[in-house]
Amino acid sequence: MIFLAINWAEVGVKAGQFILSFSIIVILHELGHFLPARWFKCRVEKFYLFFNPWFSLFKKKIGETEYGLGWVPFGGYVKISGMIDESMDKEQLNQPPKPYEFRSKPAWQRLIIMVGGVVVNLILGFLIYAMTLWYWGESYVPTNKFTYGIATDSLAQSIGLRDGDKIVSVDGEYIDRFNKIPLRVILNGAKTFEVERDGKPVTITIPESFAADLIHYKAISFIDMRVPFLGLDSIADTSAAMKAGLRKGDQILTVNNQPVPYYHTFRQLIQKSKEKTIAMQVLRGTDTLQLNAAIPKTGTLGVYPISWADKFEVKEVKYGFLEAIPAGFKKSIETLTSYWLQLKLIFSGKVNTNESLGSVISIGKMFAPVWDWQQFWALTAFFSLVLALMNILPIPGLDGGHALFTIYEIISGRKPSDKFMEYAQMVGMILLLGLMAYALGLDIFRLFK
């Protein structure tokens, strides 16, 4: 049964991080609409975290506004009097505009109210990046300091890359941060890798279809840093390793008579041995042992390797408070540019939408199985910027759609009718809800598949 194979403790930790992250993002996004609405003396009827069809988990009216907590954790909303939004309150719109209503305000005020959420999300993403850089800094192994070269999977090998290759450049340009190389291939359509192999230069041509293959197989880590398998730092309780008799400090020399000097080689062999029994040669002190282990469906042995950090030259980048501000801004721009390129790749038809689309399930799976504050804030900043970019798209039902109609009004002097706005909102909501349902269906299908 699929439900018995799920690690529910990990699911709970990921879900907790997801809910907290999106609560922060959504509350501040809606605050970006709420505050300018109040400044311009609009009546705000409701301010909700999460949606509340039929009932609310909590609600309290303070002044003219009902503050509440819904039970569907997919977002949130503010209901502003006289605004055509997802509430589709037609009865209110059939009445003459009142001074406190959104529709009675000047176009420039309505524009500020509508883009307020996007602006707040942009600022939030930038501030989180800046503050995390200031607090934690950055550390990475430069591409030209990969002592043992790269580790490759079958896709990388299919274009001619090999374990141990040292990447010199991509399209003639050296890339210091290795994690940007896969993005260069996927988003920018890189044409060549220049690598050093056994001390000699080799040029690898990247096929045009390779980016689509990486997305199809979700293989963004088709190349990685090759690290030595130095031994076992710890063993997971009740794991296959524990049952096989492995101990902390053991060094696994071979799996099924194949040497495993590098950790990625070990992992690949274990993955290929799902639901099979493997034979291991293990060095324990000065003794060599022969142990067998039954690998479960998950394809994991349950061991944690000794750290390899001291085998590499790690570059530490620390930022003072003032230095972190431009660094955070730069990181925000890079994130927005990267995501925009991903959207263009999808809309261009170069990749299958079914393979790149995901719902809250896909988003939740991105969080770590243990609570990691550094990764939590990095993902929160990323999602905040992504939400800003998605919301400003000129699609009816999104902030960008409302803003587009208001900009048209400012330029032309003609205000779209309430009936037109009502229909546009309806079409936009149908499209967005249909897309959300489709993405959720894809994720559920992937879980059972």
Summary of the structure (lengths in Angstrom):
residues: 449
radius of gyration: 26.5
end to end distance: 12.4
largest distance: 89.3
contacts: 1327
relative contact order: 0.12
helix: 48%
strand: 20%
